[in-house]
Amino acid sequence: MKAEEIAVEGWRKVVRFRDGESGLDAIVAVHDATLGPGCGGCRIRAYETPEAALDDVKRLSRGMTFKNALGGIPFGGGKAVIIADPKTQKTPEMMRAFGRAVESLDGLYYTAEDSGVDERDMEIVRSETKFVAGIREKDVGGNPSPFTARGVWRGVQAAVRARLGRDSLDGLRVAILGVGAVGMALAELLHRDGAKLVVADINETSVRQAVERFGAASVSPDACVAADVDIFSPCALGGSINTETIDLLKAKIVAGAANNQLLTPDMDAALHQRGVLYAPDYVINAAGVISVGLEILGEWSQDELTRRIDAIGPRLSAIFERSAKSGRATGEIADEMALEVIANGKKAA
Ligand code: NAD
């Protein structure tokens, strides 16, 4: 296997691994390792060029630095991408070669699933390296969606307290865009708290289920962002807050599970200016990485995980408070707080 280190300013280590026999062409990027080894999933995608793969792994690994720091787990930011079509080009040999690549970094990077990669792939990776997580064993780890839903539910509660001055969700209206694994579990928690739901999904079966189970009203995906509700909860794909949708928003709170909810970074300040409280996505949806972190540390238990997920609420409250005091947007405050955690980690080292 050929390992070629790529010098990238601001990154701890970036390595491209190529293995002719298995066809592996992967880039592993560790952005910051102050708090611990870089930790983040491996994505398999048919990138058009190696440059596009490099850009993506840089963006994703940097994002993990912030996510892990505010997730309260002792890991830095890392990510891997494999340049291949996951449906037609992924093979066990390729995953084994990727495992050897991870192993060669000697613990600087821990891998897990991301899009195009499932638990079976990670089982194969594990045959070559111990620096891997996201594999359910006995009662440890496993499907993160219910955990993520719980974190988002705690985040919604914190946002409601901060923006609407209420301790209860009873009677509040919430629009959930995307009732998939996380959105449906979130709907259940919100329904239990007495929230009135509006749901949208391209999958009609999911919509029907939410209507039947929770008495939700349904709208089309395009209309969801404009629904007359208190809270908009994006739980489908990223980018639902953008220059076209922001002025349609009637909700006073944006709090959901999707990654990259803001299509462009300027939407952070734009929401703030309009008096909409945004729960930064990487803070509110961190339960999955918290679970993976506990798994790596050998500290995973349902009780410990629940305790750590419930801390997402107070963490968001601290962000909201600093935002209110300083008049700055919540996304900017979250980044600042993550950098403080890392700076404190540097001092302690
Ligand atoms: P999922 O695939 O189970 O659910 C997504 C749902 O969104 C599906 O029901 C799908 O039909 C729907 N959808 C897709 N495109 C849509 C569109 N254009 N309009 C309306 N609905 C659409 O995924 P999930 O695991 O529930 O994750 C949801 C989001 O949360 C994703 O953005 C994911 O990256 C993010 N996230 C998930 C987790 C987790 O633990 N699963 C953790 C962190 C972040």
Residues whose N, C-alpha, C, O or C-beta is under 5 A from the ligand:
A	BS01	NAD	P144 S145 T148 G178 V179 G180 A181 V182 G183 A200 D201 I202 N203 S206 P221 C235 A236 L237 G238 A257 A258 N259 N285 G288
